[in-house]
Amino acid sequence: MDLFEKAGEERAARMAPLADRMRPRSLEAFVGQAHLLGEGAPLRLLIDAREIPSIILWGPPGSGKTTLARLIALQSGAHLDAFSAVLSGVKEIRAIVSEAAARLRMHGRRTALFVDEIHRFNKAQQDAFLPHVERGTILLLGATTENPSFEINGALLSRCRIFTLRPLLSEELRGIVSCALVDRERGLGASGVSLTPDALELLVQLADGDARRALTLLEGAVSVWTTKHPPTAPVGPEAVRRMLERGPLLYDKGGEYHYDVISAFIKSLRGSDPDAAVYWLARMLDAGEDPVFIARRMVILASEDVGNADPQALQVAVAATEAVRLVGLPEGRIPLAQAATYLACAPKSNASYVAIDRAQAAVREKGALAVPLHLRNAPTDLLQKLGYGEGYQYPHDYPGHHVPQHYLPEGLDKERFYEPSEEGHEREITERLARWRKRAKETGGGSS
């Protein structure tokens, strides 16, 4: 590299975003993830012993996955190659592996291959890595925001250690921002700029555990502020608000946070907590979740967890779904909230859900049992002569529109699939079924 190339690289480094310039250059400077990197922590022990296996780092954006992977490669003494799961394919993998094998054979040096967004690999790409990871030709360092158990095939997972990173704590974000403000080489220290305490707290709040977002907000707020104020005037919270009125909530519609938040929403409805339900609903709506997806999940819950304890619940959920389709957002949030609060406050019963599971289990165990003759359809003279439909008693011809008779096939006539609860409307159903079953037992005309 000549002097012109070196000068060009230095100029490019100075022009890089603040978040990139402030990447830690050593493990000692790395902030956060003490459960992995603290004294005696599992990943730190592997790094210190220089016995680093192939690793997948799983965590939210801005938690330090890319930086940590690069530091691990540096600490291991391996040559570092980077690979894009979005832009590259099997051909590029083969070229990297070929070079890695030659490097190991000729110089005894391993190759650490860093793959950002490893969850974007297709199956062919994942399979292409397997033999080389297993033989140790390459040290795979993957980073992903998605749950590896959903996105990465089992064969590759079994050859890697999974380490989970957490969102950064508020005090950790404060430290990162403060460091950027005083660092004269890579940060903003040379400008003499500072933040008011209120601006710092707002920035940390909006960053929501994401170091990259915190530094990006800081850089933007300083840029906005210094156009109209002297450099010595501390940056106020209004500059931070101008950059972002509210932080984009930590929620990936296709990933782990998507499933976590919808799970919290459903469990709040099931647990009869309307306040928690509307909170999680608001989280999803503010993050851009499809409102029809939310409504569909409430339709399922209305049958699965409320059921016949309040038959109106299903109607409310279906009506909310149609209302959202009709009016869209933002007004659609109102019928969604109505349905959510109704379902949360409704009496609960999973008896229908349990009933279908039991019935399907019986079908799988017993197979296709014969339909009793008296229940069969008899549209022709031949079928009538064969006894199809013979002996069937029409319930509307009897008092109370009920007559005891067998409806289940032989071998299942004693089964009870649906056992209503004592909650809400199902209490009446329980009493009604008890009367019918008592009558059937007394007359011998049905299951007892």
LOMAR-505006 format. One record per residue (C-alpha): residue number from 1; residue in one letter; y, z, x. Coordinates in steps of 0.5 Angstrom, whole numbers, always signed. Example, Ala and Ser with C-alpha at 12.3 -4.5 7.8 and 13.67 -1.06 7.14 Angstrom:
2
+-----+-----+-------+-------+-------+
|   n | res |     y |     z |     x |
+-----+-----+-------+-------+-------+
|   1 |   A |    -9 |   +16 |   +25 |
|   2 |   S |    -2 |   +14 |   +27 |
+-----+-----+-------+-------+-------+
This chain:
448
+-----+-----+-------+-------+-------+
|   n | res |     y |     z |     x |
+-----+-----+-------+-------+-------+
|   1 |   M |    +0 |    +0 |    +0 |
|   2 |   D |    +7 |    -2 |    +3 |
|   3 |   L |   +13 |    +1 |    +2 |
|   4 |   F |   +15 |    -3 |    -4 |
|   5 |   E |    +9 |    -2 |    -8 |
|   6 |   K |   +10 |    +6 |    -6 |
|   7 |   A |   +17 |    +6 |    -9 |
|   8 |   G |   +15 |    +2 |   -15 |
|   9 |   E |    +9 |    +7 |   -16 |
|  10 |   E |   +14 |   +13 |   -15 |
|  11 |   R |   +19 |   +10 |   -20 |
|  12 |   A |   +14 |    +8 |   -25 |
|  13 |   A |   +12 |   +16 |   -25 |
|  14 |   R |   +19 |   +18 |   -26 |
|  15 |   M |   +19 |   +14 |   -32 |
|  16 |   A |   +13 |   +16 |   -35 |
|  17 |   P |   +13 |   +20 |   -41 |
|  18 |   L |   +15 |   +28 |   -40 |
|  19 |   A |    +8 |   +30 |   -43 |
|  20 |   D |    +4 |   +25 |   -38 |
|  21 |   R |    +9 |   +27 |   -32 |
|  22 |   M |    +7 |   +35 |   -33 |
|  23 |   R |    +0 |   +34 |   -33 |
|  24 |   P |    -3 |   +40 |   -29 |
|  25 |   R |    -5 |   +38 |   -22 |
|  26 |   S |   -10 |   +43 |   -21 |
|  27 |   L |   -15 |   +48 |   -25 |
|  28 |   E |   -10 |   +54 |   -23 |
|  29 |   A |    -4 |   +50 |   -26 |
|  30 |   F |    -8 |   +49 |   -33 |
|  31 |   V |    -6 |   +52 |   -39 |
|  32 |   G |   -11 |   +55 |   -44 |
|  33 |   Q |   -18 |   +54 |   -46 |
|  34 |   A |   -20 |   +61 |   -42 |
|  35 |   H |   -26 |   +62 |   -46 |
|  36 |   L |   -29 |   +56 |   -42 |
|  37 |   L |   -25 |   +56 |   -35 |
|  38 |   G |   -23 |   +64 |   -35 |
|  39 |   E |   -27 |   +68 |   -30 |
|  40 |   G |   -34 |   +68 |   -31 |
|  41 |   A |   -33 |   +63 |   -37 |
|  42 |   P |   -39 |   +58 |   -37 |
|  43 |   L |   -35 |   +51 |   -35 |
|  44 |   R |   -32 |   +55 |   -29 |
|  45 |   L |   -38 |   +57 |   -27 |
|  46 |   L |   -41 |   +50 |   -26 |
|  47 |   I |   -34 |   +48 |   -23 |
|  48 |   D |   -34 |   +53 |   -18 |
|  49 |   A |   -42 |   +52 |   -16 |
|  50 |   R |   -40 |   +44 |   -16 |
|  51 |   E |   -46 |   +43 |   -21 |
|  52 |   I |   -43 |   +39 |   -26 |
|  53 |   P |   -47 |   +36 |   -31 |
|  54 |   S |   -45 |   +30 |   -35 |
|  55 |   I |   -40 |   +33 |   -40 |
|  56 |   I |   -37 |   +32 |   -47 |
|  57 |   L |   -30 |   +35 |   -48 |
|  58 |   W |   -29 |   +36 |   -56 |
|  59 |   G |   -23 |   +39 |   -58 |
|  60 |   P |   -16 |   +37 |   -62 |
|  61 |   P |   -11 |   +33 |   -60 |
|  62 |   G |    -7 |   +36 |   -54 |
|  63 |   S |   -12 |   +41 |   -52 |
|  64 |   G |   -12 |   +38 |   -45 |
|  65 |   K |   -19 |   +34 |   -46 |
|  66 |   T |   -16 |   +28 |   -41 |
|  67 |   T |   -13 |   +33 |   -36 |
|  68 |   L |   -19 |   +37 |   -36 |
|  69 |   A |   -24 |   +32 |   -35 |
|  70 |   R |   -20 |   +29 |   -29 |
|  71 |   L |   -19 |   +36 |   -26 |
|  72 |   I |   -27 |   +37 |   -26 |
|  73 |   A |   -28 |   +30 |   -23 |
|  74 |   L |   -23 |   +32 |   -17 |
|  75 |   Q |   -26 |   +39 |   -16 |
|  76 |   S |   -33 |   +36 |   -16 |
|  77 |   G |   -31 |   +31 |   -10 |
|  78 |   A |   -33 |   +25 |   -14 |
|  79 |   H |   -30 |   +18 |   -15 |
|  80 |   L |   -27 |   +17 |   -21 |
|  81 |   D |   -27 |   +11 |   -26 |
|  82 |   A |   -24 |   +11 |   -33 |
|  83 |   F |   -27 |    +7 |   -38 |
|  84 |   S |   -24 |    +5 |   -45 |
|  85 |   A |   -29 |    +6 |   -51 |
|  86 |   V |   -24 |    +1 |   -55 |
|  87 |   L |   -23 |    -4 |   -50 |
|  88 |   S |   -29 |    -5 |   -46 |
|  89 |   G |   -36 |    -6 |   -47 |
|  90 |   V |   -43 |    -7 |   -44 |
|  91 |   K |   -41 |   -12 |   -39 |
|  92 |   E |   -36 |    -7 |   -36 |
|  93 |   I |   -41 |    -1 |   -36 |
|  94 |   R |   -46 |    -5 |   -32 |
|  95 |   A |   -41 |    -7 |   -27 |
|  96 |   I |   -39 |    +0 |   -26 |
|  97 |   V |   -46 |    +3 |   -26 |
|  98 |   S |   -47 |    -3 |   -21 |
|  99 |   E |   -41 |    +0 |   -16 |
| 100 |   A |   -43 |    +7 |   -17 |
| 101 |   A |   -50 |    +6 |   -15 |
| 102 |   A |   -48 |    +2 |    -9 |
| 103 |   R |   -43 |    +8 |    -7 |
| 104 |   L |   -48 |   +13 |    -8 |
| 105 |   R |   -53 |    +9 |    -4 |
| 106 |   M |   -48 |    +8 |    +2 |
| 107 |   H |   -43 |   +14 |    +2 |
| 108 |   G |   -47 |   +19 |    -2 |
| 109 |   R |   -41 |   +20 |    -7 |
| 110 |   R |   -42 |   +20 |   -14 |
| 111 |   T |   -38 |   +17 |   -19 |
| 112 |   A |   -35 |   +21 |   -25 |
| 113 |   L |   -34 |   +16 |   -31 |
| 114 |   F |   -29 |   +19 |   -35 |
| 115 |   V |   -29 |   +16 |   -43 |
| 116 |   D |   -23 |   +18 |   -47 |
| 117 |   E |   -25 |   +17 |   -55 |
| 118 |   I |   -32 |   +17 |   -53 |
| 119 |   H |   -34 |   +17 |   -61 |
| 120 |   R |   -31 |   +10 |   -61 |
| 121 |   F |   -38 |    +8 |   -57 |
| 122 |   N |   -42 |    +3 |   -61 |
| 123 |   K |   -50 |    +5 |   -61 |
| 124 |   A |   -51 |    -1 |   -56 |
| 125 |   Q |   -46 |    +2 |   -51 |
| 126 |   Q |   -48 |    +9 |   -52 |
| 127 |   D |   -55 |    +6 |   -50 |
| 128 |   A |   -53 |    +3 |   -44 |
| 129 |   F |   -51 |    +9 |   -41 |
| 130 |   L |   -57 |   +13 |   -42 |
| 131 |   P |   -62 |   +11 |   -36 |
| 132 |   H |   -56 |   +12 |   -31 |
| 133 |   V |   -54 |   +19 |   -34 |
| 134 |   E |   -61 |   +21 |   -34 |
| 135 |   R |   -62 |   +19 |   -26 |
| 136 |   G |   -55 |   +22 |   -24 |
| 137 |   T |   -52 |   +15 |   -22 |
| 138 |   I |   -46 |   +17 |   -26 |
| 139 |   L |   -43 |   +23 |   -28 |
| 140 |   L |   -41 |   +22 |   -35 |
| 141 |   L |   -34 |   +26 |   -37 |
| 142 |   G |   -33 |   +24 |   -45 |
| 143 |   A |   -27 |   +27 |   -49 |
| 144 |   T |   -27 |   +26 |   -56 |
| 145 |   T |   -23 |   +29 |   -62 |
| 146 |   E |   -29 |   +28 |   -67 |
| 147 |   N |   -35 |   +32 |   -68 |
| 148 |   P |   -40 |   +30 |   -63 |
| 149 |   S |   -46 |   +31 |   -67 |
| 150 |   F |   -44 |   +26 |   -72 |
| 151 |   E |   -41 |   +21 |   -68 |
| 152 |   I |   -46 |   +21 |   -61 |
| 153 |   N |   -53 |   +19 |   -62 |
| 154 |   G |   -58 |   +25 |   -60 |
| 155 |   A |   -61 |   +22 |   -54 |
| 156 |   L |   -54 |   +22 |   -50 |
| 157 |   L |   -52 |   +28 |   -53 |
| 158 |   S |   -59 |   +31 |   -50 |
| 159 |   R |   -57 |   +29 |   -43 |
| 160 |   C |   -50 |   +32 |   -44 |
| 161 |   R |   -47 |   +39 |   -44 |
| 162 |   I |   -42 |   +40 |   -50 |
| 163 |   F |   -36 |   +44 |   -49 |
| 164 |   T |   -31 |   +46 |   -55 |
| 165 |   L |   -23 |   +46 |   -53 |
| 166 |   R |   -19 |   +50 |   -58 |
| 167 |   P |   -12 |   +49 |   -60 |
| 168 |   L |    -7 |   +52 |   -55 |
| 169 |   L |    -4 |   +59 |   -57 |
| 170 |   S |    +4 |   +60 |   -59 |
| 171 |   E |    +5 |   +63 |   -52 |
| 172 |   E |    +1 |   +58 |   -48 |
| 173 |   L |    +6 |   +53 |   -51 |
| 174 |   R |   +12 |   +57 |   -50 |
| 175 |   G |    +9 |   +57 |   -42 |
| 176 |   I |    +8 |   +50 |   -42 |
| 177 |   V |   +15 |   +48 |   -45 |
| 178 |   S |   +19 |   +53 |   -40 |
| 179 |   C |   +15 |   +50 |   -34 |
| 180 |   A |   +18 |   +43 |   -36 |
| 181 |   L |   +25 |   +46 |   -37 |
| 182 |   V |   +25 |   +49 |   -30 |
| 183 |   D |   +20 |   +44 |   -26 |
| 184 |   R |   +25 |   +40 |   -22 |
| 185 |   E |   +20 |   +35 |   -19 |
| 186 |   R |   +17 |   +32 |   -25 |
| 187 |   G |   +20 |   +36 |   -31 |
| 188 |   L |   +27 |   +37 |   -34 |
| 189 |   G |   +29 |   +42 |   -29 |
| 190 |   A |   +34 |   +38 |   -25 |
| 191 |   S |   +38 |   +37 |   -31 |
| 192 |   G |   +40 |   +44 |   -32 |
| 193 |   V |   +38 |   +44 |   -40 |
| 194 |   S |   +35 |   +49 |   -44 |
| 195 |   L |   +33 |   +51 |   -51 |
| 196 |   T |   +36 |   +57 |   -55 |
| 197 |   P |   +30 |   +62 |   -57 |
| 198 |   D |   +31 |   +59 |   -64 |
| 199 |   A |   +30 |   +52 |   -62 |
| 200 |   L |   +24 |   +54 |   -58 |
| 201 |   E |   +20 |   +58 |   -63 |
| 202 |   L |   +21 |   +52 |   -68 |
| 203 |   L |   +19 |   +47 |   -63 |
| 204 |   V |   +12 |   +51 |   -62 |
| 205 |   Q |   +11 |   +52 |   -69 |
| 206 |   L |   +12 |   +44 |   -70 |
| 207 |   A |    +7 |   +43 |   -64 |
| 208 |   D |    +1 |   +46 |   -68 |
| 209 |   G |    -3 |   +48 |   -62 |
| 210 |   D |    -2 |   +41 |   -59 |
| 211 |   A |    +1 |   +41 |   -52 |
| 212 |   R |    +3 |   +33 |   -52 |
| 213 |   R |    +7 |   +34 |   -58 |
| 214 |   A |   +11 |   +40 |   -56 |
| 215 |   L |   +13 |   +36 |   -49 |
| 216 |   T |   +14 |   +30 |   -53 |
| 217 |   L |   +19 |   +34 |   -58 |
| 218 |   L |   +22 |   +37 |   -52 |
| 219 |   E |   +24 |   +31 |   -49 |
| 220 |   G |   +26 |   +27 |   -55 |
| 221 |   A |   +30 |   +33 |   -57 |
| 222 |   V |   +34 |   +34 |   -50 |
| 223 |   S |   +35 |   +26 |   -51 |
| 224 |   V |   +38 |   +27 |   -58 |
| 225 |   W |   +42 |   +33 |   -56 |
| 226 |   T |   +45 |   +31 |   -49 |
| 227 |   T |   +48 |   +25 |   -52 |
| 228 |   K |   +54 |   +29 |   -56 |
| 229 |   H |   +53 |   +36 |   -52 |
| 230 |   P |   +55 |   +38 |   -45 |
| 231 |   P |   +48 |   +39 |   -41 |
| 232 |   T |   +50 |   +46 |   -40 |
| 233 |   A |   +50 |   +47 |   -48 |
| 234 |   P |   +43 |   +50 |   -50 |
| 235 |   V |   +39 |   +45 |   -54 |
| 236 |   G |   +39 |   +48 |   -61 |
| 237 |   P |   +34 |   +48 |   -67 |
| 238 |   E |   +38 |   +42 |   -71 |
| 239 |   A |   +36 |   +37 |   -65 |
| 240 |   V |   +29 |   +39 |   -66 |
| 241 |   R |   +29 |   +38 |   -73 |
| 242 |   R |   +32 |   +31 |   -72 |
| 243 |   M |   +26 |   +29 |   -68 |
| 244 |   L |   +21 |   +31 |   -73 |
| 245 |   E |   +23 |   +35 |   -80 |
| 246 |   R |   +16 |   +38 |   -80 |
| 247 |   G |   +10 |   +37 |   -75 |
| 248 |   P |    +5 |   +32 |   -77 |
| 249 |   L |    -1 |   +37 |   -79 |
| 250 |   L |    -7 |   +37 |   -75 |
| 251 |   Y |   -12 |   +33 |   -80 |
| 252 |   D |   -16 |   +27 |   -78 |
| 253 |   K |   -18 |   +23 |   -85 |
| 254 |   G |   -24 |   +21 |   -81 |
| 255 |   G |   -26 |   +27 |   -77 |
| 256 |   E |   -27 |   +34 |   -76 |
| 257 |   Y |   -21 |   +37 |   -79 |
| 258 |   H |   -22 |   +32 |   -85 |
| 259 |   Y |   -29 |   +36 |   -87 |
| 260 |   D |   -26 |   +43 |   -85 |
| 261 |   V |   -20 |   +42 |   -90 |
| 262 |   I |   -24 |   +39 |   -95 |
| 263 |   S |   -29 |   +44 |   -94 |
| 264 |   A |   -24 |   +50 |   -95 |
| 265 |   F |   -21 |   +47 |  -101 |
| 266 |   I |   -28 |   +47 |  -105 |
| 267 |   K |   -30 |   +54 |  -102 |
| 268 |   S |   -24 |   +56 |  -105 |
| 269 |   L |   -25 |   +53 |  -112 |
| 270 |   R |   -32 |   +56 |  -112 |
| 271 |   G |   -30 |   +63 |  -110 |
| 272 |   S |   -25 |   +63 |  -116 |
| 273 |   D |   -18 |   +63 |  -111 |
| 274 |   P |   -13 |   +59 |  -114 |
| 275 |   D |    -8 |   +60 |  -109 |
| 276 |   A |   -12 |   +58 |  -103 |
| 277 |   A |   -14 |   +52 |  -107 |
| 278 |   V |    -7 |   +50 |  -108 |
| 279 |   Y |    -6 |   +51 |  -101 |
| 280 |   W |   -11 |   +47 |   -98 |
| 281 |   L |    -9 |   +42 |  -103 |
| 282 |   A |    -2 |   +42 |  -101 |
| 283 |   R |    -5 |   +41 |   -93 |
| 284 |   M |    -9 |   +35 |   -95 |
| 285 |   L |    -3 |   +31 |   -99 |
| 286 |   D |    +2 |   +33 |   -94 |
| 287 |   A |    -3 |   +30 |   -88 |
| 288 |   G |    -4 |   +23 |   -92 |
| 289 |   E |   -11 |   +24 |   -95 |
| 290 |   D |   -13 |   +20 |  -101 |
| 291 |   P |   -11 |   +23 |  -107 |
| 292 |   V |   -17 |   +20 |  -111 |
| 293 |   F |   -22 |   +23 |  -106 |
| 294 |   I |   -20 |   +30 |  -107 |
| 295 |   A |   -20 |   +28 |  -115 |
| 296 |   R |   -27 |   +26 |  -114 |
| 297 |   R |   -29 |   +32 |  -110 |
| 298 |   M |   -27 |   +36 |  -116 |
| 299 |   V |   -31 |   +32 |  -121 |
| 300 |   I |   -37 |   +34 |  -117 |
| 301 |   L |   -35 |   +41 |  -117 |
| 302 |   A |   -34 |   +41 |  -124 |
| 303 |   S |   -41 |   +40 |  -125 |
| 304 |   E |   -44 |   +43 |  -119 |
| 305 |   D |   -40 |   +50 |  -119 |
| 306 |   V |   -37 |   +51 |  -126 |
| 307 |   G |   -42 |   +47 |  -131 |
| 308 |   N |   -44 |   +49 |  -138 |
| 309 |   A |   -40 |   +56 |  -136 |
| 310 |   D |   -34 |   +52 |  -138 |
| 311 |   P |   -36 |   +45 |  -140 |
| 312 |   Q |   -28 |   +43 |  -141 |
| 313 |   A |   -28 |   +43 |  -133 |
| 314 |   L |   -31 |   +37 |  -132 |
| 315 |   Q |   -27 |   +33 |  -137 |
| 316 |   V |   -21 |   +36 |  -134 |
| 317 |   A |   -23 |   +34 |  -127 |
| 318 |   V |   -24 |   +27 |  -130 |
| 319 |   A |   -18 |   +27 |  -133 |
| 320 |   A |   -14 |   +29 |  -127 |
| 321 |   T |   -18 |   +23 |  -123 |
| 322 |   E |   -15 |   +18 |  -128 |
| 323 |   A |    -8 |   +21 |  -128 |
| 324 |   V |    -8 |   +20 |  -121 |
| 325 |   R |   -10 |   +13 |  -121 |
| 326 |   L |    -5 |   +12 |  -127 |
| 327 |   V |    +1 |   +15 |  -124 |
| 328 |   G |    +0 |   +15 |  -116 |
| 329 |   L |    +4 |   +20 |  -111 |
| 330 |   P |    +8 |   +24 |  -111 |
| 331 |   E |    +7 |   +25 |  -119 |
| 332 |   G |    +0 |   +25 |  -118 |
| 333 |   R |    +0 |   +32 |  -114 |
| 334 |   I |    +1 |   +35 |  -121 |
| 335 |   P |    -5 |   +34 |  -125 |
| 336 |   L |    -9 |   +35 |  -118 |
| 337 |   A |    -6 |   +42 |  -118 |
| 338 |   Q |    -7 |   +43 |  -125 |
| 339 |   A |   -15 |   +41 |  -124 |
| 340 |   A |   -15 |   +45 |  -118 |
| 341 |   T |   -12 |   +52 |  -121 |
| 342 |   Y |   -17 |   +50 |  -128 |
| 343 |   L |   -23 |   +50 |  -124 |
| 344 |   A |   -21 |   +56 |  -119 |
| 345 |   C |   -20 |   +60 |  -125 |
| 346 |   A |   -26 |   +58 |  -129 |
| 347 |   P |   -33 |   +62 |  -130 |
| 348 |   K |   -38 |   +59 |  -125 |
| 349 |   S |   -45 |   +57 |  -126 |
| 350 |   N |   -49 |   +53 |  -122 |
| 351 |   A |   -55 |   +53 |  -127 |
| 352 |   S |   -55 |   +45 |  -128 |
| 353 |   Y |   -54 |   +44 |  -120 |
| 354 |   V |   -60 |   +48 |  -119 |
| 355 |   A |   -64 |   +45 |  -125 |
| 356 |   I |   -64 |   +38 |  -123 |
| 357 |   D |   -66 |   +40 |  -116 |
| 358 |   R |   -72 |   +44 |  -119 |
| 359 |   A |   -74 |   +38 |  -123 |
| 360 |   Q |   -73 |   +33 |  -118 |
| 361 |   A |   -78 |   +38 |  -113 |
| 362 |   A |   -83 |   +38 |  -119 |
| 363 |   V |   -83 |   +30 |  -119 |
| 364 |   R |   -84 |   +29 |  -112 |
| 365 |   E |   -90 |   +35 |  -112 |
| 366 |   K |   -93 |   +32 |  -119 |
| 367 |   G |   -92 |   +25 |  -119 |
| 368 |   A |   -91 |   +20 |  -125 |
| 369 |   L |   -94 |   +25 |  -130 |
| 370 |   A |   -96 |   +21 |  -137 |
| 371 |   V |   -91 |   +21 |  -142 |
| 372 |   P |   -94 |   +25 |  -148 |
| 373 |   L |   -96 |   +20 |  -154 |
| 374 |   H |   -92 |   +23 |  -159 |
| 375 |   L |   -86 |   +22 |  -155 |
| 376 |   R |   -87 |   +15 |  -153 |
| 377 |   N |   -84 |    +9 |  -156 |
| 378 |   A |   -88 |    +5 |  -161 |
| 379 |   P |   -84 |    -2 |  -163 |
| 380 |   T |   -91 |    -6 |  -164 |
| 381 |   D |   -97 |    -5 |  -169 |
| 382 |   L |  -101 |    -5 |  -163 |
| 383 |   L |   -98 |    +1 |  -160 |
| 384 |   Q |   -98 |    +5 |  -166 |
| 385 |   K |  -105 |    +4 |  -167 |
| 386 |   L |  -106 |    +7 |  -160 |
| 387 |   G |  -102 |   +13 |  -162 |
| 388 |   Y |   -96 |   +12 |  -159 |
| 389 |   G |   -90 |   +16 |  -163 |
| 390 |   E |   -96 |   +19 |  -167 |
| 391 |   G |   -94 |   +27 |  -169 |
| 392 |   Y |   -87 |   +26 |  -167 |
| 393 |   Q |   -82 |   +31 |  -171 |
| 394 |   Y |   -75 |   +29 |  -172 |
| 395 |   P |   -71 |   +35 |  -171 |
| 396 |   H |   -66 |   +33 |  -176 |
| 397 |   D |   -71 |   +34 |  -182 |
| 398 |   Y |   -72 |   +41 |  -180 |
| 399 |   P |   -67 |   +47 |  -181 |
| 400 |   G |   -62 |   +48 |  -176 |
| 401 |   H |   -64 |   +41 |  -173 |
| 402 |   H |   -69 |   +44 |  -169 |
| 403 |   V |   -77 |   +44 |  -169 |
| 404 |   P |   -81 |   +47 |  -164 |
| 405 |   Q |   -85 |   +41 |  -160 |
| 406 |   H |   -88 |   +40 |  -153 |
| 407 |   Y |   -83 |   +35 |  -149 |
| 408 |   L |   -85 |   +36 |  -142 |
| 409 |   P |   -92 |   +32 |  -140 |
| 410 |   E |   -98 |   +36 |  -139 |
| 411 |   G |   -98 |   +41 |  -133 |
| 412 |   L |   -91 |   +42 |  -133 |
| 413 |   D |   -90 |   +45 |  -140 |
| 414 |   K |   -89 |   +52 |  -138 |
| 415 |   E |   -84 |   +50 |  -133 |
| 416 |   R |   -76 |   +53 |  -133 |
| 417 |   F |   -72 |   +48 |  -130 |
| 418 |   Y |   -65 |   +50 |  -133 |
| 419 |   E |   -64 |   +58 |  -133 |
| 420 |   P |   -57 |   +58 |  -136 |
| 421 |   S |   -52 |   +64 |  -133 |
| 422 |   E |   -49 |   +70 |  -137 |
| 423 |   E |   -42 |   +67 |  -135 |
| 424 |   G |   -37 |   +63 |  -140 |
| 425 |   H |   -40 |   +59 |  -145 |
| 426 |   E |   -47 |   +59 |  -142 |
| 427 |   R |   -48 |   +66 |  -145 |
| 428 |   E |   -48 |   +62 |  -152 |
| 429 |   I |   -53 |   +57 |  -149 |
| 430 |   T |   -57 |   +63 |  -146 |
| 431 |   E |   -58 |   +66 |  -153 |
| 432 |   R |   -59 |   +60 |  -157 |
| 433 |   L |   -65 |   +58 |  -152 |
| 434 |   A |   -68 |   +65 |  -153 |
| 435 |   R |   -68 |   +64 |  -160 |
| 436 |   W |   -71 |   +57 |  -160 |
| 437 |   R |   -76 |   +59 |  -154 |
| 438 |   K |   -78 |   +65 |  -159 |
| 439 |   R |   -79 |   +61 |  -165 |
| 440 |   A |   -84 |   +56 |  -160 |
| 441 |   K |   -88 |   +62 |  -158 |
| 442 |   E |   -89 |   +64 |  -165 |
| 443 |   T |   -91 |   +58 |  -168 |
| 444 |   G |   -94 |   +55 |  -162 |
| 445 |   G |   -91 |   +48 |  -163 |
| 446 |   G |   -87 |   +48 |  -156 |
| 447 |   S |   -87 |   +51 |  -149 |
| 448 |   S |   -86 |   +58 |  -149 |
+-----+-----+-------+-------+-------+
